[in-house]
């Protein structure tokens, strides 16, 4: 990007400046012994063109909407359309969550995002002994199609996209959503949204588990194949780095392990016989936006460039849309503190701004009270307003990739890409991500990083305001939303009512057909949809998977 003569002159000038810098430090020492990012990446005192001298503008940076998409996947980016403001919501019953959805849509939210309670996440009904005490605690309880119908009652699901954060039972919840739409006269080809459906990162990080890795991959590829043929507006998998980061990974590990998961899904879909350009445009990603501002922006830019190169060079994709890394972002839950919770508004604003400057397509901003419980309406509204102020008042959406060309951003982007590809090379050498997971490789890497970071917090090397520095004796009072205990009994009664009113012979027949199909190579989505339409419960369907495929037990290595 710079000619040799200019670089030689800059090198001479930098050496002179470094001497001045050392003299200044000798008189007034730097405030830290070592400057580093949240991920412990060393940061230089200044960056210059010398730090990006080997960058080729056309090859490495380019223009928005053009390969390698470093500066964004759309030529117009936010000048044409703002990112989707998709606030995560799920509390107690389907009816209560529907009310929250209605509130957020009325307040200007442009996409729905559904949080499910722990039994639902694990594929159990509310009346299971395993579910006791957990109904509605961290999201909405969904036992049958009736719950899904209530959850989206009155919402324009043919005009607004819906995201569902669900993994082991993802095919079942998606089938319920499809059935809900069709019961309302909406074609499955007319609905849009995303199911997370990323089991590889569950084995690595989040640990909502059901079946072993290899049959779990079969279910995921079934959804990719079904979506490609039947639901063209849907993203059948959201390849998720968010939970990898929440588990304690560095930014580079989040980047590398997420894209390695994506590689595994593409390879499995190709083995199924799908053409890469038939499903590639519908793959989506989900990243964490943590507190280190420049590191996060660089991570998002590196992710786009890496995925474009992976899809074009490794998988020979020809459709530019297959090379797009389209991603949703959520601000870092692990950065929120119970101490001085109003500080979380500032943390979330900075993380949201980094996501926007990094070019996200969709964004959830955490609420100030999210570390304490399900957000109150007031806290959720403040979180939404944070996005709206960034969009409408800050001016950062007026130009595309405004930090592109920054010496520090471009150097960080390049370094993170190189380091992430080194990780991917190691995983390839192990035989791919499934094999790496079976060897506990990514799990150990993340655990080591989490331990190092916690030691830095404990020693005071890294500051968390209100936790290990600027501590106050009394926290500010804050109201939290409580889920009433009687909800569980009401939900059990409701589910039993559905069971008693359905045609149980037809339910049994559909479950038997699903079990038979699961022992072969058929795409199971068609059988699952038939079962949910007969009001088979979530657990009844997931129990078929557990019976046929077995149950996975996490080895718990550290």
N, C-alpha and C positions, 0 to 999 in steps of 0.2 A: 504493500500500500504506500510505501515511501521509497524514494530512490536512494541508492547507496551513499551518495554524497551527503544528503540530508541526514541520514542515519548516523554517519560518522561524526557529523557536527553535533548532533543531539547527544551522542555518546560522550564526546569531550565535555559538553556543557553539563551533562549529568554527573560526571566525575568531579567537576568543579563544585557543583551544587552539593554533592554528598559530603565534601570536605567542609563546606559552610554549615551543613546540617549537623555534622559531628561536633563542630565547635559550639554550635547553639545548644546541643544536648549536654555538652560538658558544663555549661553554665546553668541550664534549666533542664534537668532530666525528664525524659518522657514519663507520662503518667502510668504506663504499664511496662513491665519487663518484656512482655511478649504480646504482640497483637495478633489475634486469630479470630476466625469466624466461629459461629455456634458449632460448626462441624469440626472445629480445630484446624482449619486451613490457615497457614501463616499468611499474613497480609503485609505487603511491602509498604514502605513509607510513602512512596509515590510511584505512579505508573506513567509510562511515556510511550511514544511510538516504538521504542525498542522492544517493548513487551508484546507487540503484535506485528513485528517486522516480517514474519513468515506467513501472515494471513493474506490470502488472495480475496479481494473484495467480491468478485463475481462468483468464485467457487465456495467461499466460506460464509459470506454475509448476504450479498445479493439484495433483492428487493422483495417487499411483502407480496405474498401470493406466488412467488417463483421459487423453484428448487434452489437451495435445500431448505427453504421456508424458515430460515433462522429468524427472520423479522416478522413472521406471521403467516398463517395459512391463507388468508384472504387479502386480495389487493387493497381493499378499502378498510379492513379491520373495523375499529370503532367509529370511524367517520361514516361508515354505512349503517352499522347496527351495533349497539352496545352489547356487552356480554349478557348472558341470561342470568338474572338474579334469582337464584334458586335456594331458598331458605329451607334447611332440613327441619322437618316437623313430624312428630309422632308422640302422642301422649294418651295413655289409657285406652279408651275404647275407640272404635272406628268413628262413632258419632262425635266424640270430643275432638278427634283429630280433624274431621271434616270441618268443624267450626273454625279451627285454627287455619286450615287451608283457605277457607272463605275469607278470613280476616287478612291473611297475607296477600291474597290475590287483590282484594279491595285496596290494600295499601300500596299496590304497585309491583308486587312480585310477578315475574314473568315466566316462572317454571316451578312445578311442584317437586318436592324431594321428600321421600317417605322414610321415616325411621321406624323400625319394628322392635317390639320388645324381645327379651332374650329367648323365651320359649319359641317364638316364631323364627328367630334367627337360627335356632338349632333344629328346627323341624319338628317341634312338639306342640300339641294342643294345650290349651289352658288347663284342662282337667287331668293332664299327666302328673303323676307324683313328682316328676323331675321339674315341673313348672311352678310348684307351690311357692307363693310369695313373690313371684316375679312378674305377674300379669301387669302389663302396662307401665312398668317401672322405667324403662329406658326407650320406650316407643310404643307403637300401637300393636294391640293383639289382633292377629288375623288367623282364625281357625278354619273358616269356610268361605266359599264364594259370597255368601250373604254379607260377611264382614267387608269384603272388598267392594260390594255394591254400595254399602252405606258409606264407606270411606270416600268414594268419589261421587256421591250423589250430588247433583246440581252443578258439578264442575265441568267445564267445557273440554273434556279430554280429547276431542277431535281438533281442538285449536290450541291447546297448551300441552307442552311436553311434560312427562312425568319420569322422575328418577326414583328407583327403589334400591335402597342399600340393603341387599340381601345376597347371601352366598350359597350355603349348602342347599337350601330349598328354592333357589332362584327360579328354576324351571316351573315350579308349582305356583309361586306368586305371579310370575309372568303369565302363566296360563289363566289364572284367576282374572288378571287385568284384561287379557284378550277376551275372555268370556263375558266380563262386565260390559266391555265396549259392544260386543256383538248383541248382547241382550238389549242394549239401547239402540240398536240399529246402525251402529258405527262399524264399518268394515275394518278388519285387522290391518288392511293396507293403508288405512287413514290415520292410524294412531302413531305417535312418536314418543320416544323417551329412551331410557337406559335402565338396564338391570346391571348391578355390579357384577355378580356372577363370576368372580375371580377367586377361584379356590386356591391357586398356587400361593397367593399372598396370605391366605388363611393359614396354610401350613407353615409359612415363614414367620408370620407376625401376629395376626389378630386372633386366630385360634377358635373361631366358630367352626366346628368340625362335624362331619357326619361319616362319609365314606372315605376309603383310602384314595391316594392321589390319582392312580391310573383310571379307576372307574369314574372318579370326579371329572377327569379330563373328558371322558366319553360324554358325560352329561353336558358339559360346556360346549363341545363341538356339535352336539345335537342342537343346542340353541342357536349356535352360529349358522348352521346349515338351515334350520327352520326359518330363522329371521331373514336370511338371504333370499329364500324362496317365497315366504309368506308375509313378512312384516318388514318391508323395505325401508320404512322410516324409523326403525328401532335400532339402537346400539345394543347388541346382545351380550356384550361384555364390556365392563369398564375396568381396564387394566390399572390396578390401583397401587400407587406408591404411598398413598396417604398413611395407611396403617403400618407400613414398613417404617416410615419416619416416626410415627407415634410410638412405635416399639423401641425407638432409641437409635435408629440408624443415622449415619451422616447423610448429607445431601447427595454425595456421590453414590453411596450405597442405595439410597432411594432411587436415584436415576438408573443405576446399573441393574438392580434386581427387578425393577418395574419393566424395563425394556427387555430383559431376559425372559420374564414371564410372557411378554408379548410375542417374542420369538417362538416360545414353546407353543403358544396357541396357533400361530400361523403355520408352524410345521405340522401340527396335528390336523389342522383344517386341510392342508394340502394332501396329507396322507389319506384323508377322507375322500379326496377326489375333487375338492372344490378348487376353482380358479382363483388365484390370489386377488385379481381385480373384481371378482364377484362379491367378496366379503371384506376386502381390505378397507374400502371407504366407510364401513360401518363399525370398525374398531374404534373405541374411544379410550381415553386415559383419565386418571384421577390422581392429582398430586396434592401434596401438603405445601402450604406457604408458611414457612417458619419465620423467625424473627430477624435473621441476618439478611438485611435488605438486598444488598448487591449479590450475595451468594444465591439467593432464591431467584432473582431475575435471570442470572446467568444459567441456573439450572434449567429453567423453562426454555430458554433459547437453545441450550445444548440438547435438550430432549427432542425438540422439533428437528434440529439438524441431524441428530443421530438416527431418528426413526425414518426420516426421508432416505438417508443413505442405506439403512438396513433394508428397507422395502425395495428400493431400486436396485441396489448392488447385490444383496444376498438373495432376495426372493424374486427379482426380475419383474417387479410390478411395472406396468406401463401407464396406468391411469394415475394422473397426478393426485387424485383424491385418495388413492391408496397410500400415498406417501405422506399425507397430512397427519400430523399428530394433533388431533383435536382433544382438548382436555378440560375437565372440570377441576376447580380448585376449592379446597376448604382451608380456612385459616387454622393454625396449629392448636388443637385442643390441649396438647401437652405443654404449651407455653402459658396456659391460663393458670392463675393462682387463686386459691381460696382466700389467701391473705390479701387485703386491700383489693377487693374484686373490681372496683371501678377502674383500676389500672388496666383491666382487661380490655376496656373500650379502646385505649390507645394502642395496645398491642395488636388488637384485631385490625384497627385502621391501617397500621403500618404493613401488616401482612397482606391485607386486601390490596393496598396500593402496589406492593411488589408483584402480586398476581396479575394485576392489570398492566403494569409496565412490562411484565413478562409475556403478555398476550393471551391470557386465558379466554376460553369461550363461554365459561359458566363459572359462577362463584357463589359459595356459601360463606357467610361471615358468622363466626361463633358469637354467641351472646355472652354478656359479662358474667352471668350467673351459671353458665353451662358446666363449670367445674363443680358446682354444688347440687345441681339437679336439672330437670327438664326446664328450659327457659320459660319465664313468665311472658305474657303478651307484651308488656312494656319492654323487657330486655330484647325480645325478638324484633320488635319494631325498631329499636335503636340500632340493632345489628343491620337491619335492612336499610335504614337511613344512612348508615356508614357508606354502603355501596352507592346509594343515590347521590350523596354529596360528592364522592369521588367522581362519579359519572357526570354530574351536572354542573359542579362548581369549581373543581380543581383545575380543569383545563388539560389534564393528562391524556384525555381521550381524543384530543383535537389533532394530534399528529401520530403517526404510526411508528412504533418502536423508538420512542424519543431518546433512549439511552444507547441505541445502536451506534457503534463507532467510539464509544467511551473506552479509553485505554483499559481501565480496570474491568469493565464489563466484558470486553472482548477477550482479555487475557483469562479471566475466570471461566468464561464460556468454553474456550479452547481447552484449558487445563482439565475442567470437569469432564468434557467429552473424552479426552484421552484416557483419563483414569477410569471412567465408566466402561470404556471399551476393553480395558485391561481385565476388569472383573468379568465382563461377558466372555472374553477369551478363556478365562479359567473355567467358567461354567460350561462352555462348549467342550473343553477338554475332558470334563467329567461325564459328558454324554447328554448335556442339556439340563434344564432347570429341574425337571422331575427327579432325575438322578442326583442332582446337587442337593435337593431337599431331602432325599432319602439318606444322603450322607451328612445331613444337618449342617451343610456348609454356610448357607446364608443365615441360618438361625444363630450360629456361633459368631459370625461376623457382626451381626446386629447387637448381640448380647455384649460383646466386647466393647463396642462403641458406646452403648448405653452406660456401661460401667465407668468408662473413662470420663464421660460427661458428668455423671453424678459425682465422681471424685472431684472434678473441677468446681462444681457447685459447693460441695461440702468444704473445700479448702478456701473458697472465696476467690479462686482464680477467675471464675465466671460469675457475673452478677445477675441475680434475679431480684428486681426491685420489690421490696416488701417481704422478701423471704430471707435473704442473707445480707441485705443492705437496705438502709432507709426503713428500718423496722419501726412500727408504731406499737404502742402498748394495747390500744383498743382498735379493733376493726370497725368499719362502718356497718351499721345494721343494714341487712338486706333481706327482703322477703323472697322465699323460694316457693315454687309450685309443688304441692304435695298430691300424690296419687292416692286416693282413698282406698283403704283395704277392702271395702265391700265390692269394689269393681271386679275382683277375681270371681266371687261367687255369682255375680250377675252375668259375667262372661261365660262361666260354666253352664249356667241355666240356659243362656241364649244358645250356646252350641248344642246342648242336649235337645233343645226345642227343634233346631234344624235337623238333627239326626232323626228325631221322631217323626218329622213331617216329610222326609224324603222317601224315595223308593229304594229301600235297602237291598233288594234283590239286584236292582240295576247297578247300585254302587258296588256290590260284591263282584258282579260280572266285569265291570270296568277295571277294578283292581286286579282281578285274576288275569285279564288280558294284558295289563301293564306288567305284571310279574313275568308272564310268559315272554313278552317282548323284550324285557330287560335281560333275559338270558341269551338273546340273540344280538343281531346288529341293526335292528330297526331303529329309526329315529323316534325317541320316546315322547317328544313333545305332543304328537297327535293323540297318543294314549292318555297323557296327563290332562290335556284339554277336555277329553271326553269324561275323565273321572271328575274333574272339578265342576263340570256342568251338571253332573248328577249330585253335587254337593258332598262328594267325598272330602274328608277333612285333610288339612295339611299333614297331620301326623300319619293318618292312614296311608297316604301316598308315600311319605318319606320312610315309613316302616317297610314298605315294599323295597325301596332302595337299600335299606339297612339289611334286610333279609337276603337279598340277592347279591349285593356287592360287599357286604361286611361293614363293620364299624371301625373307624380309625381311632387309635389311641395315641396321643402325642407322647413322644419319648421323653420330653422334658429335659433335654440336654442344655447345658450352659457352658 
